[in-house]
Amino acid sequence: MTSDAPGAAPAAAESRGPLREHFAGEVVLITGFPGFRAQALVRTLAEREHSASLWFVVPPSEIEAAARVLATCSLRRDQLRLIPGEPCAIDLGLSRQVYAELSQRVDRWFSLYQTTDIQAKRELCFRVNLGSAREIAELSKVAENLSQVTFLSSSCVFGDHQGDVAEEALSVGQSFRSAASESLALAEAFLRRRLADASVSVVRTPPVLGALAPGVTGTAPRPSGLHRLLAHVARAPSDAALPLPPGSHRPVQVLPADFVADALYTVAVLGTRGRAYHFAEPEPPSLAEVLEQAARHFGKRFEQGFDPRSLGRLLLKSPGFWLSQQSSRALSEWAEGPQLLTRGGDRLLERAGLRAPPLLSYLDAVLRETDELMAGKLLDERRYSQPFEVVA
């Protein structure tokens, strides 16, 4: 691996089955590393693209962490390059010489430098999401060989919209509950207007959880609303049955980072430039199913169905259980929201021989992750000051 730190086209032809060796000899730029989503992408690329070179623009504060993660990568050291910079700053925070080198050498770009964190301040959200989109457009104007940018977005761009949303949609009359979702939607709209300069494919997913690969080490995933909701169950009284919250019949849509990495790679190989692709679990479990499995893990139990008397008894013992700001915010994130229609994404998955894993098949791993986050007090609300701190 090399480091610059001080002291340190058209869619592919029809194919079915596992994809491999489509980036032979190419330089692939990745932003968002060493975030856990980008780590999962690196594992996918290392497995499938043995002759590609991976370049990373990484904030200087994260260079050491990034180097530690890459030390376990199966690619040769000369295929990996860490470049200190800031993906949402002008010219990626790079010197003129290094920026010119990127414009001459980079063939593909996976942009994972976005935030969906509802706790992040407005200024940081707009700085990260709109800044990274601006830099995609600017480098694309001068990059000689850049054939495609794969941009990871989120279902949160549809804000408070209820119901189905198609892949070609973006403006559906929504309003926004958070600066993260508003700024990410504006970033997408900006990239749509700049398609003449930037050959971008957008990947939208529900919230992303940690990797499923056994024995994977590295940066832990960011605490999500689902982690906070599960922790709420863990902290509930154990001497009485818990009431299911309102909206517990609604589906819970999430995806693991490993699968999202495979989806990003699939879009880069098979996707059409200028399109958005949705990925989601085909038959997601209800919130009630998730909470009941969580209750078994934490030694709790839920009433069957919504019982106002049970809720009343619980509120007498723990008045803030489902009514606290934390639980209300977590519930709104998981019991409300748009349903992604995945027609185009499903076609690509079929061609690549992939399928989204069901949440209930790996929920035990998410519950263990929740235990660790609670033990480390990592679910508490944090104050962020630097862009990378809000990037997953």
Sequence and secondary structure as in RCSB ss.txt:
>XXXX:A:sequence
MTSDAPGAAPAAAESRGPLREHFAGEVVLITGFPGFRAQALVRTLAEREHSASLWFVVPPSEIEAAARVLATCSL
RRDQLRLIPGEPCAIDLGLSRQVYAELSQRVDRWFSLYQTTDIQAKRELCFRVNLGSAREIAELSKVAENLSQVT
FLSSSCVFGDHQGDVAEEALSVGQSFRSAASESLALAEAFLRRRLADASVSVVRTPPVLGALAPGVTGTAPRPSG
LHRLLAHVARAPSDAALPLPPGSHRPVQVLPADFVADALYTVAVLGTRGRAYHFAEPEPPSLAEVLEQAARHFGK
RFEQGFDPRSLGRLLLKSPGFWLSQQSSRALSEWAEGPQLLTRGGDRLLERAGLRAPPLLSYLDAVLRETDELMA
GKLLDERRYSQPFEVVA
>XXXX:A:secstr
 EE STT         S    SSTT EEEEESTTSHHHHHHHHHHHHH TT EEEEEE GGGHHHHHHHHTT SS
 GGGEEEEE  TTSGGGG  HHHHHHHHHH  EEEE      TTS HHHHHHHHHHHHHHHHHHHHH SS  EEE
EE  GGGGTT  EEE TT   SS   SSHHHHHHHHHHHHHHHTTTT  EEEEE S EE   STT  SS     H
HHHHHHHHHTS SSS B   TTTTSB   EEHHHHHHHHHHHHHH  TT EEE   SS  BHHHHHHHHHHHHT 
 B SS  HHHHHHHHHHSTTTTTSHHHHHHHHHHHSSEEE  HHHHHHHHHHT     HHHHHHHHHHHHHHHHH
TT SS     SGGGG  
